[in-house]
Structure formats: structure tokens, C-alpha cells
Amino acid sequence: MTHQGKLREIISSILVEGSWRIIQERFAVLELDWRDDLSPGWGKGKYVEHVLKDLPDAKLIELANKCTTNLPAEGKTRHIDDILERITTNDRQAISRVTRISLATAFEGRVLTPNVDFDGFIGSIGFERDSGIYTSFRYDPNGQLVSSDFFSSIKVPATHREALEAFGFLDWSDRRVISFLESLIHPEIRRGSEQTELAALIDTHLRPDGLTPRVTGIISGHPVFSIQRLHSSRHDRPKNIIFASSTKGFKPIIGLADALDNELIVLENEDTCLVYDDPTPNEGLTWVRLADWWAKKQKISNTEEARRSLGARLQEALSSPPERLFFSTYFRTIKQTLGEKLPALIPQVYVHYDPKTQDERRQKRKFLIQRMDFLLLLPENRRIVIEIDGKQHYSITRPSTKYDYVDATNTPHPPMPHMSLPSPQVYADTVRADRELRLRGYEVYRFGGYELRDRTCERLVSDFWDGLFHTHGLTS
């Protein structure tokens, strides 16, 4: 049966309920024209059947939407909602049948509904078993899911997969599946370690479909989870990261050792940058993993020594006091929270690269900005750029003249060597570069150097990281 055929069948079963007066009132609620040309003498079922048969598909779908909006939320209207989603998505399920089966199987050995019977729980969130199924499901005193026929008191062991399939779990709309999973880990059903463990189990099975449970609220001190889509990325995993560019003023000269495999090699000024070419894992590039790479590269066997050595090398790439303060504050304020999961804060990263200097190109730049102050590679290949803006991002510096320092009496004062002037052009270049990065899938965040003058900025920086990592699901 087509989706439209199913809609006609379900809507018909709703419209025929009750007396002729109730049916006529329901037609009015749904803004469905009463057909005086059809004989009520045919009986309610035949009358409704003819009304719906004459509706074109577009009008039928419009009527179905009115049913879900204007009628009570119950099994039939939820079923209509399922079919409408299947029509809208061309039968594509964001949560695949494979994932649904793996979830149902993974639930074995757990009491999913500790406060109510399984049937009662499913019913409480508005789901009905498929018609023709006369089996009820309960938990026995030992926590074993058992089934029994409505006409018999004999109970037999059952699996969660059997129970969920009896309720049509494999064909539910994605919204119904998400509602079910969110209910399982709601504080009204479970709390504490049991809640977080089940949320982690659900996360394991949903991630291949690009979904994850995230904490989105608190009730009486207990987290509330919502199933949300993982941040999508238009990028493949990085093949190379050229970073920690030195402040010595020399630019690395880069070539291709293998142009087919995009294998980079630094031809000149090798000591002025680092090139990370290990595979970047799906969970992102952490400080621990970057330090392990450094230990292998430098042949340092002691883990702590390798981390200190890497930290010192990265510090060399920081070109201003605000950058150094931002870098050190990151480790002081966030490391304890995330521990081994701490993302690597990578300084001075080439996002664009031009082998020639600006002077060599006679000021005609190929890229507005080549290096980013800091880069983080988070799970699911999300790329975060952090820029610490000094005055070079919004002003120009030029030699001053005696005419720049004249008082009200036109008396010139000794000029200073240089002066900074606001530059709309420089600022426009900065924001244009941001736009280009964002369109390529990067998230860009800017700090003004003025914000990072001394240690009093720690709360500012800490609040930023808390918000960023919560948004990306690294912290609760």
C-alpha cells in the first residue's frame, strides 16, 4: 500500500468515530467540506471513504497535517505524523534500520523502564502496538523482560528487540525514535551513573548516523539529554598541518615530495616550522596525541619531558604577549577539566600558503591572511580558528611628521618615530578573510589584544572555553 493509501485508511478510521453529529463537527475542525452531494444513507464508512477518495494527493497531505495539528496526540495521529515524515524524506531514515536493530540488541540485560512496565512506558509516550499483536510485555521481579498472551497467564522470556518490533520500532519516524530514546534517559526514568551510562551506550550506536545525546538542560540538579545532530564538516581529515611558524622572520619553503599523494616536504628553513603528518583521528587532535607525535619525532622516551619540550617549542612561535597569555591560560584553566581529551591548541598554523613573500609580490597578495594564530581540530573534524587581534588587524603604521603633532597655537611638537592610524581597508580585509574561512567550514573566533593584557583575563578565557566545549559536546 502506498503512503497515500495508508493516510486515507488512518484518516478514515478517525473520521468515522462517533455519531453523525460528531463526525460533522470533526469535519469542521479539520476544515473539510461537508459533502451534501453524497448520501449519508450509505453509512458513515462509505460516506467518509468517498470524501477521501475524491481528494487529490496534495489536499490529502494538507488534511493529514491538520489531523496532527488539530486532533489529540494519540496513536493514530502519531502514525499519520510518521507517514508524513516518510513522504517528506522520500523514505530515507536518518536513524537507519541497522542502527535501530543494534540499539534494540544493545538494550539486552537492562531494565529500560525501571519505574513502569514496558507496555505502560511505551503507552505513556503515545505509542501503540501494531494492530493484531495480542502480546503484552512486563519485567519480572528479576528484571527479565517477559511476554504473555492477553488470553493466557503463561509468561515466557522476551528480548527488547522482540518487544520493540511488536510496536513497530523499525518503521517509526526518526522523531518517534528520538522521543523514545530521550525518554529513556530523562531524569524521571533514571538518574546518576545509570543515566550517563545509558546515554553513552545510545551515543555509541547513534554516532555512525551523525547523531548524539547532548545535555541541554537541568531538572532538580539532574541533566536532561536531547538527541542532536553532530556538527557536520565539509572537510576531509587533514593530510598535513604546518604550524608553530617561527618568529625569526624566515618563511619555510615547501615542496611536494610526492605530488600524487600530496606529501609535503620543507625544502628550506626547516627549523622555522613543524609539519604534523600523522593521521588525524575522528576524535580530533588532542594534546596527548600531539605530544606523542613530538616524542617520536624527537626520540624522547619520557612522556612528561616530551610534553614540556613541545610546550617550549610552541611558545617560541607565539609572537605577542596577548598570544602567550592566551596560550598559558588555556592550559591553566581547561586542562584539569578535560584531562586526556584536551584538544591541542596549535599556534601559528598555515591555512593558506604562498611561497613568495609580500615584498616579492610587490604588495599584491594572493591571500589576505596565510597563518592563523591558533587552530583546534575537534571531534568529527570540526575546525576552530582563534585569532588574537593586535592593531595590525584594524590600523596602519606610518612614519609621523611634524604636522601630526601641532597644538591649538599651531606650535609643532617633536614628532614620535611612528604613529598608528585606523584603516577601514585593513579592517575590511580582516572581516573578508573571516567570511572566506567560514564559508569553507571553519568556525572563527576573535579576541582583541586589549582583552588579554594581564592575568585578570583568565575568567574571560575560561568562560569562552567552557561555552565552546559545551557547544561541541566535549563537556556537559
C-alpha positions in Angstrom: 0.0 0.0 0.0 1.3 3.5 -0.9 1.8 6.1 1.8 -1.2 8.0 0.4 -3.3 4.8 0.7 -2.2 4.4 4.4 -3.1 8.0 5.1 -6.6 7.5 3.6 -7.0 4.4 5.7 -6.0 6.0 9.0 -7.8 9.3 8.5 -10.9 7.4 7.6 -10.7 5.4 10.8 -10.5 8.7 12.7 -13.3 10.4 10.8 -15.9 7.6 11.2 -15.7 7.5 15.0 -18.8 8.7 16.9 -22.3 9.9 15.8 -23.1 11.8 12.6 -23.1 15.0 14.6 -19.6 14.3 16.0 -18.4 13.4 12.5 -19.7 16.7 11.1 -18.0 18.6 14.0 -14.8 16.9 13.2 -15.1 17.8 9.6 -15.4 21.4 10.6 -12.3 21.2 12.9 -10.3 19.9 10.0 -11.8 22.4 7.6 -13.0 19.5 5.4 -16.1 20.4 3.3 -19.2 18.5 4.1 -20.4 16.7 1.0 -24.1 17.3 0.7 -24.0 15.6 -2.7 -23.1 12.3 -1.0 -25.8 10.3 0.7 -25.5 9.8 4.4 -27.7 6.9 3.9 -24.7 5.0 2.6 -23.4 4.7 6.2 -20.5 6.5 7.9 -17.7 4.4 6.5 -18.9 4.6 2.9 -19.5 8.3 3.1 -16.0 9.1 4.5 -14.4 6.7 2.0 -15.9 8.7 -0.9 -14.9 12.0 0.6 -11.3 11.0 0.9 -11.2 9.1 -2.4 -12.0 12.3 -4.3 -9.2 14.3 -2.6 -6.0 14.8 -4.7 -2.8 13.8 -3.0 -1.8 17.4 -2.2 -5.2 18.0 -0.5 -4.8 14.7 1.3 -1.4 15.6 2.7 -2.8 19.0 3.7 -5.7 17.2 5.6 -3.2 14.9 7.2 -1.2 17.8 8.6 -4.4 19.3 10.0 -5.1 16.0 11.8 -1.7 16.1 13.6 -2.2 19.8 14.4 -5.9 19.9 15.4 -6.6 16.5 16.9 -5.4 15.0 20.2 -1.9 13.4 20.1 -2.5 9.7 20.2 -1.6 6.5 18.4 -3.4 7.3 15.1 -2.3 10.9 14.8 1.3 9.9 15.6 1.1 7.2 12.9 -0.1 10.0 10.4 3.0 12.0 11.5 5.2 9.0 10.8 3.8 8.6 7.3 4.1 12.4 6.6 7.8 12.2 7.5 8.3 9.2 5.3 6.8 11.2 2.4 8.8 14.3 3.1 12.1 12.4 3.3 11.4 10.0 0.4 11.6 7.1 2.8 15.1 8.0 4.0 15.7 7.2 7.6 18.3 9.3 9.4 18.4 6.6 12.0 18.8 3.5 9.8 17.3 0.1 10.4 20.8 -1.2 11.1 21.2 1.3 13.9 17.7 0.6 15.3 18.4 -3.2 15.4 21.8 -2.6 17.0 20.2 -0.3 19.7 17.4 -2.8 20.4 20.0 -5.6 20.7 22.3 -3.5 23.0 19.5 -3.0 25.4 19.5 -6.6 26.5 20.3 -7.2 30.1 19.0 -3.7 31.1 15.7 -2.7 32.6 14.8 0.1 30.3 11.8 1.3 32.3 12.5 0.8 36.0 9.5 2.8 37.2 6.8 1.3 34.9 6.0 -1.8 32.9 7.4 -1.8 29.4 3.9 -1.6 27.8 3.0 1.2 30.2 6.1 3.2 29.3 5.5 2.9 25.6 1.9 3.9 26.0 2.8 6.8 28.2 4.7 8.5 25.4 1.9 7.9 23.0 2.9 4.7 21.1 0.6 1.8 20.2 1.5 -1.7 19.3 0.8 -2.8 15.8 -2.7 -4.0 15.2 -3.1 -7.7 15.6 -0.4 -8.0 18.2 -2.0 -9.5 21.4 1.1 -9.8 23.4 2.0 -7.7 26.5 5.4 -7.2 27.9 6.4 -6.9 31.5 9.5 -7.1 33.7 9.5 -9.9 36.2 10.9 -9.4 39.8 14.4 -10.4 38.5 14.4 -7.7 35.8 13.8 -10.2 33.0 11.6 -9.0 30.2 8.8 -11.5 29.7 5.8 -11.7 27.3 2.4 -13.1 27.8 -0.7 -13.5 25.5 -3.7 -11.5 26.5 -5.6 -14.7 26.7 -3.1 -16.6 28.8 -1.3 -16.1 32.1 1.8 -18.0 30.9 4.9 -15.8 30.7 7.9 -16.5 28.5 11.3 -14.7 28.3 11.4 -12.0 25.7 14.0 -9.8 24.1 13.9 -6.0 23.8 14.2 -6.4 20.1 11.1 -8.6 20.0 9.2 -6.1 22.2 10.2 -3.0 20.2 9.5 -4.7 16.8 6.0 -5.5 18.2 5.5 -1.8 18.5 6.8 -1.1 15.0 10.2 0.3 16.2 12.0 -0.4 12.9 9.5 1.7 11.0 8.9 4.5 13.4 9.7 8.0 12.1 13.0 9.4 13.2 11.1 11.8 15.5 9.5 8.9 17.3 12.8 7.1 17.8 14.4 10.2 19.1 11.4 10.8 21.5 11.7 7.2 22.8 15.5 7.5 23.4 15.2 10.9 25.1 12.5 9.5 27.4 14.8 6.5 28.3 17.5 8.9 29.7 15.2 11.5 31.2 15.6 12.2 34.9 12.1 10.9 35.5 13.2 7.5 34.4 16.8 7.2 35.5 19.5 9.3 37.1 23.1 9.3 38.2 25.6 6.8 36.7 22.7 4.7 35.3 21.6 7.7 33.3 25.1 8.6 32.0 25.9 5.0 31.1 22.8 4.5 29.1 23.4 7.9 27.3 26.9 6.7 26.5 25.5 3.5 25.1 23.0 5.3 22.9 25.7 7.7 21.8 27.9 4.7 20.6 25.1 3.4 18.3 23.8 6.8 17.1 27.2 8.3 16.1 27.5 6.4 12.8 24.2 8.1 11.7 25.6 11.5 12.8 23.5 11.9 16.0 24.4 12.1 19.7 22.7 12.8 23.0 23.8 16.1 24.5 23.0 17.7 27.8 20.6 20.6 27.1 19.1 21.3 30.4 18.9 20.6 34.2 16.0 19.4 36.3 16.5 19.4 40.0 20.2 19.1 39.5 19.9 16.2 37.0 20.9 16.5 33.4 18.3 16.5 30.6 19.6 15.0 27.3 18.4 15.8 23.8 19.3 13.9 20.7 21.1 16.3 18.4 22.9 16.1 15.1 26.7 16.1 15.2 28.2 19.2 13.6 28.8 18.4 10.0 32.0 19.2 8.3 32.7 19.7 4.7 36.4 18.8 5.2 38.3 15.5 4.9 40.8 14.8 7.7 43.9 17.0 7.4 46.7 15.4 5.5 49.3 17.8 6.9 49.4 20.6 9.5 52.1 23.2 9.0 52.3 25.0 12.4 54.5 26.7 15.0 55.9 29.0 12.4 58.9 30.8 13.9 59.0 34.5 14.8 62.5 34.6 13.3 61.1 36.2 10.1 62.0 33.4 7.7 59.3 31.7 5.8 59.5 27.9 5.2 59.9 27.0 1.6 57.7 24.0 0.9 57.7 21.5 -1.9 55.9 18.2 -2.8 57.9 15.0 -2.2 55.1 13.2 -3.9 52.6 15.3 -5.8 50.1 12.5 -6.3 49.8 11.8 -2.6 50.2 15.4 -1.5 53.2 14.5 0.5 54.8 17.8 1.7 58.5 18.5 2.4 60.2 21.6 3.8 62.9 22.5 1.3 64.4 25.5 3.2 64.2 27.0 6.7 63.0 23.7 8.1 63.7 24.8 11.6 61.2 27.6 11.3 58.1 25.4 11.4 56.7 22.0 12.3 54.8 19.6 10.0 52.4 17.2 11.6 51.7 14.4 9.1 50.3 11.6 11.2 46.6 10.5 10.6 44.2 12.8 12.5 41.8 10.6 14.4 38.0 11.0 14.3 38.0 12.3 17.9 40.2 15.2 16.8 43.8 16.1 17.6 44.4 16.1 21.4 47.3 17.5 23.3 48.3 13.9 24.3 48.4 12.7 20.7 50.4 15.8 19.5 52.8 15.2 22.4 53.2 11.5 21.4 54.0 12.6 17.8 56.6 15.0 19.1 58.1 12.4 21.3 58.6 10.0 18.4 59.9 12.8 16.2 62.4 14.0 18.8 63.1 10.5 20.1 62.1 11.4 23.7 61.2 8.4 25.8 59.9 10.2 28.9 56.3 11.4 28.4 56.5 14.4 30.7 59.8 15.5 29.2 58.3 15.3 25.7 55.3 17.4 26.8 57.5 20.1 28.4 59.7 20.1 25.3 56.8 20.5 22.9 55.3 23.3 25.1 58.6 25.2 25.0 58.8 24.8 21.2 55.2 26.1 20.7 55.9 29.0 23.0 58.7 30.1 20.6 56.0 30.5 17.9 54.0 33.0 19.9 54.6 36.5 18.7 53.0 38.7 21.2 52.3 38.9 25.0 48.5 38.5 24.4 49.1 35.3 22.5 51.4 33.9 25.2 48.9 34.8 27.9 46.1 33.2 26.0 48.1 30.0 25.4 49.2 29.6 29.0 45.7 30.5 30.3 44.2 27.7 28.2 46.3 25.0 30.0 45.9 26.5 33.4 42.1 26.7 33.2 41.0 23.9 31.0 43.5 21.0 31.3 42.1 19.8 34.6 38.5 19.7 33.2 39.2 17.6 30.1 42.4 15.7 31.1 43.4 13.3 28.3 40.7 14.7 26.0 42.2 18.2 26.0 42.3 19.4 22.3 45.7 20.6 21.2 45.8 24.4 20.9 48.0 24.6 17.8 49.7 28.0 17.2 50.7 29.8 14.0 49.0 27.4 11.6 49.2 27.9 7.8 45.7 27.7 6.5 46.8 29.3 3.2 50.3 29.2 1.8 52.0 31.4 -0.8 55.7 30.5 -1.4 56.5 34.2 -2.1 56.6 37.0 0.4 54.5 40.1 0.2 57.6 42.1 -0.9 58.4 39.6 -3.6 54.8 40.0 -4.9 55.2 43.8 -4.7 52.4 44.0 -2.2 49.9 42.1 -4.4 49.0 39.4 -2.0 47.5 36.1 -3.2 45.9 35.5 0.2 44.6 38.1 2.7 45.9 36.0 5.6 48.0 32.9 5.5 48.6 32.0 9.1 46.0 31.7 11.9 47.0 32.4 15.5 45.5 29.2 16.8 43.7 26.1 15.4 41.8 23.3 17.2 40.7 20.1 15.5 37.7 18.8 17.4 35.8 15.5 17.0 34.1 14.9 13.7 36.7 17.1 12.0 35.4 20.4 13.3 37.9 23.1 12.8 38.1 26.1 15.1 40.3 29.1 14.4 41.2 31.6 17.2 42.6 35.0 16.2 44.2 37.4 18.7 43.8 40.8 17.1 46.6 43.3 17.5 46.4 46.8 16.0 47.7 45.4 12.7 44.1 44.0 12.1 42.5 47.4 12.1 45.1 50.1 11.6 48.3 51.0 9.6 51.6 52.3 10.9 53.4 55.1 9.1 56.2 57.5 9.9 54.9 60.6 11.6 55.7 64.1 10.6 55.8 67.4 12.5 52.4 68.2 11.2 50.9 65.3 13.1 51.8 67.0 16.4 50.5 70.6 16.4 48.7 72.1 19.4 46.0 74.7 19.5 48.5 77.5 19.0 49.9 75.8 15.9 53.1 75.1 17.7 54.7 71.8 16.4 55.9 69.3 19.0 58.7 66.8 18.5 57.3 64.0 16.3 57.3 60.4 17.5 59.1 57.9 15.2 55.8 56.2 14.0 52.1 56.5 14.5 49.1 54.2 14.1 46.0 55.3 12.1 42.6 53.5 11.8 42.4 51.8 8.5 38.9 50.8 7.0 40.8 48.9 4.3 42.8 46.8 6.8 39.6 46.1 8.8 37.7 45.2 5.7 40.4 42.7 4.7 40.2 41.1 8.2 36.4 40.5 8.1 36.6 39.4 4.5 39.2 36.7 5.4 36.8 35.6 8.2 33.9 35.2 5.8 36.1 33.1 3.4 37.1 30.8 6.2 33.6 30.4 7.5 32.3 29.6 4.0 35.0 26.8 3.9 33.5 25.3 7.1 35.8 26.8 9.8 34.5 28.4 13.0 36.3 31.7 13.6 36.5 33.5 17.0 38.4 36.7 17.6 39.8 38.2 20.8 41.0 41.8 20.9 44.6 42.0 22.2 43.3 44.6 24.7 41.2 41.9 26.4 44.4 39.9 27.2 46.6 42.4 28.9 47.2 40.5 32.2 46.2 37.5 34.3 42.8 39.2 35.1 41.6 37.8 31.7 41.6 34.2 33.0 37.9 34.2 33.8 37.1 35.7 30.3 39.2 33.0 28.6 37.8 30.2 30.8 34.2 31.2 30.2 34.9 31.1 26.4 36.3 27.6 26.5 33.5 26.4 28.7 31.0 27.7 26.3 32.8 26.4 23.2 33.4 22.9 24.5 29.9 22.6 25.9 28.5 23.7 22.4 30.6 20.9 20.8 29.7 18.3 23.3 33.1 17.9 25.0 31.8 18.9 28.4 28.4 18.6 30.0 
